[in-house]
Amino acid sequence: MSDRENFYAALVVVAAGICVHLLIPFQVSTDPIPGSRGFVTVSPSTLPRLASWGLVIVGLLWAARSFLRKRRSAGSAAPETPATPATPADDLAAMETERWKWSILVWVSAIVYVLLIPVMGYTEASIVFGLALAASMLWARPGARIRNYWLGLAVGVVILPVVLYVVFHNFFYVTLEPGLLSRLLLLE
């Protein structure tokens, strides 16, 4: 995608975040959860509000990055002669157009992830999705391997879904789809 297309896509993400935030009172109760132990800010609308703010923040950062890259490339738009080497921005654009397979793989694995949640359970499907995503990221950038990526895989792919399941179940009173591992953790 060009910097202009990235900028417009980022604005769409910001608009989606604002729309979600404005529609929350009409779709989800804002009353505190019964038994929320005095935390009056915890309600069924807490997570959608956090997600909407996340969309707005990510969209704004994405728009700023695209805008700055566009200005930088416009400032260095000197006519390139055969003797002039390619700029790092040109290398980045070439890499982005080469890696379209990675984008397709991520979208397909996300769809498979959503379909696996009812079958396997949230925790197990998240671990499988995280491993597939990590493998695809390592495949997409073979020259930029991280030395100790095992720690990141252990924390982000295995421990995080387990912790999220326990937090959602015990503190937010949200029951995610249980699987074998979830049943063992909570002794259900």
N, C-alpha and C positions, 0 to 999 in steps of 0.2 A: 504494500500500500504506500502511496505517496504521503508526504507530510501533510498535505492538504486533506486527503482522505482520512488520515489518522486524527487530525484535528476535528473534523466533522463527526467522526465516530465517537470521539471523546465527549463532544457536546451532546450526542445522543445518550451516552451513558449517564452524564450529569442530569439530563432531562428525565431519564428513567428513574434515577434516584429521587429526584424531586417529586415526580408523580407518585411513586410508591409511598413516600413520606406523607404526601397530602391525602392519599386514599386510605391510609391505615385506620383513622377513626371510623370510617364507614365500613370497613371490612373485619376488623379485629377489635375485641373488647379492650378498653383501656383501664378497666377496673382491676385492682390488685388481685393476685391469685389468692384464693382462700388458703390459709395455712402457710403464707409466705414468710412467717416468722418476723413480722414487723418491717419487711422490706417493701414499702409501698411503691417503690419505683419499678418493681418486678411485676409485669403484667403480661398477658398474651401478646401485647404489642411491642414488648421490649426487643425481641429479636428482629422483627421486621424493621423497627426504627434503626437498630444498629446496621442492618443490611443496607437500608436506604442511605444512611450517612456514609457507609463504606463505598457505595456506588458514587456518591457525589465527590468524595475525596479522591478516589481513584480516577474518576473522570477528569477532575480538575488538574491532577498531576499529569495525566496523560495529555491533556490539552496543552498544558504549559510546556511539556517536553516536545510535543509536535511543533508548537509555535516557535520555540527556541531553535529547534533543528531547522525549521524552514527559514528563519532569519539568518542562521549561520550559513546555510547553503546558498541563500540569496546573496550574501555578502562575499562569498568566495566563488561566484559564478563567472569566473574569467574564462574566456574561450580556451579550451584545452587543445594543445597541439600534440602531435605524436610523441614529442620528447618529454612532455609533462606527465609525471606519474599520476596514477589514480589517487584520489583523496580517501581518507578513512570513511567518509560518508558514502562514497561510491562503493567501497567494499561492503559496508553494512547493508546498503540497498541490494547489492548482488546476493549477499547471504540470505536476506529476507525473501527474495524471489526464489532462491534455490530450496528453501526449507518449507515449501508449501505442503509437502508430505507430512511433516511434523504436525502442522495445524490440523490436517484431516485426521491424523491418528489421535490427537488429543480430543477432538470433537466426537469421534467414534467411540473412544474409550469412555468419555463422559456419558454418552447415551447408554452404553453397556453398563456402566456403573449404576445409573438410575434404574435400569431393568434388573440388576442383580440385588438391589437392596431388599425387595420383598422375598427373594428366593434365599439369599444367604444371611441376611441380617445387616444392619448398618455397619457394625465394626468390621466384620469380615469383608464386606464389599468395599469399604474404605481402604482397607489394607491392600486388597487386590488392585484397586484403582491407583493407589499411591505407588505401588511397585511398578505398574504399567507406565504411569506417568514419569517416574524416575528413569526407567529404562529408555523411554522414548527421548527424554531430555539428554541422557548420556549419548544416545545414538545420534541426536541432532547436532551435537557439538563435540565431536570426538577429540578435537585438539585442545579443548578446554576442560579436561577432566580435573576434578577436585581430588586432592590427595586423600583426605579422610572423609569420603562421602558416606561411609557406613554409619557414622554417628548421626548424620542428618537423616538417613533412611530410618534408623532405629527410632529417633525421636519423632520425626514428622510423619512417618508412614505407619509405625506400629504403636507407639505410645500415645500420640495425639488422638487417634480415633477412640482408644480405650478410655482416656481421660474425658473426652467430650461425651461419650456415652454415659459415664458415671455422673458427670456434672449435670447433664440434661435430665437424667433420671432422678437424681437425689435432690437437686437444688431448684431446677426450673419446673419440675414435675411434668416434663415432656417425655413421653415414651417413644423412643425411636424403635425401629424394627429390630426385635431381639434375634440374635443368632446363637450358635453354640457357645462362642466365647463370652458373649454378653450374659448368657444364662449362668455360666460358670463364675463370672465376676460378681454377679449380684445374687447368686444362689436362688434363682427363680425356679 
